[in-house]
Amino acid sequence: AKQPAAIVKGQGTFLSPAGTAWQEFDSIVNFTAYAQSSDSPWSNSTGRFTAPIAGYYLCTASGYIRNTGGQTHASQYVHPQWARNGSVGIVGQTPYQIYGHNEDTASGTIYTEGMSRSDVIKCDADDYLTMIIYVQGSNWTFYGNYCMLTFTFLAGV
C-alpha cells in the first residue's frame, strides 16, 4: 500500500516576507524536497503538497523567526495556517495560532520561541496543501535554512 510522505526544507538565511498580508510560506523561504515517497507528492515548482490518495495526513510546520525592530505587543505577531486547495477554512473553521505577540521588542531584536504547527487534515485525492503565514508588522525575518514542513499519510478514508 502507498504511504505518501514528504519532508521539505527552506533555503537561505534571514528572509523578509512581502509585508502585512497572508502569503504562502514557500514564497518566503523557497522550500525544496529533502525526502519524499516515490509518488512525489511535493512540487518544488508550486511549493505545494498534493495528496495522491484520499485520507488523513499529519502536517507539520516549523520555523525560526525573529523581529528586528522595536514594536508594541499589538503590532507584532505571526499566524501560521494550513490551507487546503487555497482555503484556510478547513472543517468549517479557521485554525488560529499566534506567535511573537508576548515579546516586547522595545529593546531591539527579539528571537521568538520558534513557530510550529501540527494538524491532521483530511484530503481527497488531488487536494493540495500549503502553509500560509500572516505577518503583522514589517520587521520580521525567517531563517530559511531552519524552516521545515512534513506531510505524512496516516489512514485512508
C-alpha positions as CSV (number, residue, x, y, z in Angstrom):
1,A,0.0,0.0,0.0
2,K,1.1,3.5,-0.7
3,Q,2.4,5.6,2.2
4,P,2.7,9.1,0.7
5,A,5.1,11.3,2.6
6,A,7.3,14.4,2.1
7,I,9.9,16.4,4.1
8,V,10.8,19.8,2.7
9,K,13.3,22.3,3.9
10,G,13.6,26.0,3.4
11,Q,16.6,27.8,2.0
12,G,18.5,30.9,2.7
13,T,19.3,33.0,5.8
14,F,17.1,35.8,7.2
15,L,14.4,36.4,4.6
16,S,11.7,39.1,4.8
17,P,8.1,38.4,3.9
18,A,6.4,40.7,1.4
19,G,4.6,42.7,4.1
20,T,1.5,42.5,6.3
21,A,-0.7,40.0,4.4
22,W,-1.5,36.3,4.0
23,Q,1.2,34.7,1.9
24,E,2.4,31.2,1.2
25,F,5.3,30.2,3.4
26,D,7.1,28.8,0.3
27,S,7.2,32.3,-1.2
28,I,9.3,33.4,1.7
29,V,11.8,30.6,2.2
30,N,11.6,28.6,-1.1
31,F,11.0,25.0,0.2
32,T,12.6,22.1,-1.7
33,A,12.1,18.4,-1.3
34,Y,14.5,16.8,1.2
35,A,13.0,13.4,1.1
36,Q,9.7,12.0,-0.2
37,S,7.9,8.9,-1.2
38,S,8.1,7.5,-4.8
39,D,4.8,9.2,-5.8
40,S,6.5,12.6,-5.3
41,P,3.6,14.5,-3.7
42,W,5.7,17.7,-3.1
43,S,6.2,20.0,-6.1
44,N,9.3,22.3,-5.9
45,S,7.8,24.5,-8.7
46,T,4.5,25.2,-6.9
47,G,5.5,24.9,-3.3
48,R,2.6,22.6,-2.6
49,F,1.9,19.1,-1.3
50,T,-0.7,17.2,-3.4
51,A,-2.4,14.3,-1.8
52,P,-2.0,11.3,-4.2
53,I,-4.7,9.3,-2.3
54,A,-7.7,10.3,-0.1
55,G,-7.1,10.1,3.6
56,Y,-5.8,11.8,6.7
57,Y,-2.4,13.5,6.7
58,L,-0.3,14.7,9.6
59,C,1.1,18.0,8.5
60,T,3.8,19.8,10.5
61,A,5.5,23.2,10.0
62,S,8.3,24.8,12.0
63,G,10.2,28.0,11.5
64,Y,12.9,30.1,13.1
65,I,11.9,33.7,13.1
66,R,13.0,37.0,14.6
67,N,11.7,40.5,14.9
68,T,14.4,43.1,14.0
69,G,12.8,46.3,15.4
70,G,11.0,47.6,18.4
71,Q,7.3,47.2,18.2
72,T,4.4,47.1,20.6
73,H,2.7,43.8,21.5
74,A,-0.3,44.5,19.4
75,S,1.7,45.2,16.2
76,Q,3.9,42.2,16.0
77,Y,2.8,38.7,15.5
78,V,2.7,35.8,13.0
79,H,-0.2,33.5,12.2
80,P,0.7,30.1,10.6
81,Q,-2.3,28.3,9.0
82,W,-2.7,25.3,6.8
83,A,-4.7,25.9,3.6
84,R,-6.3,23.1,1.6
85,N,-6.9,24.0,-2.0
86,G,-6.2,27.6,-1.2
87,S,-8.7,27.9,1.7
88,V,-7.9,28.2,5.4
89,G,-11.4,27.2,6.4
90,I,-10.7,23.5,7.0
91,V,-13.6,21.6,8.6
92,G,-15.8,24.7,8.9
93,Q,-13.4,26.8,10.9
94,T,-10.2,28.7,10.5
95,P,-7.5,27.3,12.8
96,Y,-5.9,30.1,14.7
97,Q,-2.5,30.3,16.4
98,I,-0.3,33.3,17.1
99,Y,3.4,33.6,17.7
100,G,5.5,36.5,19.0
101,H,2.6,38.5,20.5
102,N,4.0,38.5,24.0
103,E,7.5,39.6,23.1
104,D,8.5,43.1,24.0
105,T,10.9,44.3,21.3
106,A,11.2,47.8,22.5
107,S,14.8,47.0,23.4
108,G,15.7,45.7,19.9
109,T,16.0,42.4,18.1
110,I,14.0,39.5,19.6
111,Y,14.0,35.8,18.8
112,T,10.7,34.2,19.5
113,E,10.4,30.7,20.8
114,G,10.1,29.4,17.3
115,M,7.0,28.8,15.3
116,S,5.4,25.4,14.9
117,R,2.1,23.9,13.8
118,S,0.9,20.3,13.6
119,D,-2.5,19.3,12.3
120,V,-4.3,16.2,10.9
121,I,-6.0,17.2,7.7
122,K,-8.5,15.1,5.7
123,C,-7.8,15.3,2.0
124,D,-9.4,13.9,-1.1
125,A,-7.1,12.7,-3.9
126,D,-5.5,15.6,-5.7
127,D,-6.3,18.1,-2.9
128,Y,-3.3,20.4,-2.3
129,L,-1.9,21.7,1.0
130,T,0.1,24.8,1.6
131,M,1.3,26.5,4.8
132,I,0.3,30.1,4.7
133,I,1.6,32.8,7.0
134,Y,0.0,36.1,8.1
135,V,2.7,38.5,9.2
136,Q,1.7,41.6,11.2
137,G,4.4,44.3,11.3
138,S,7.3,45.0,9.0
139,N,10.3,43.8,10.9
140,W,10.0,40.0,10.7
141,T,12.6,37.7,9.1
142,F,12.6,34.0,8.7
143,Y,15.8,31.9,8.7
144,G,15.0,29.7,5.7
145,N,17.7,27.1,6.5
146,Y,15.8,26.3,9.7
147,C,12.3,26.1,8.3
148,M,10.7,22.7,7.6
149,L,7.4,21.2,6.5
150,T,6.4,17.5,6.8
151,F,3.4,15.6,5.3
152,T,2.7,12.0,6.5
153,F,-0.2,9.8,5.4
154,L,-2.0,8.3,8.4
155,A,-5.0,6.5,7.1
156,G,-7.3,6.2,4.1
157,V,-11.0,7.2,4.2
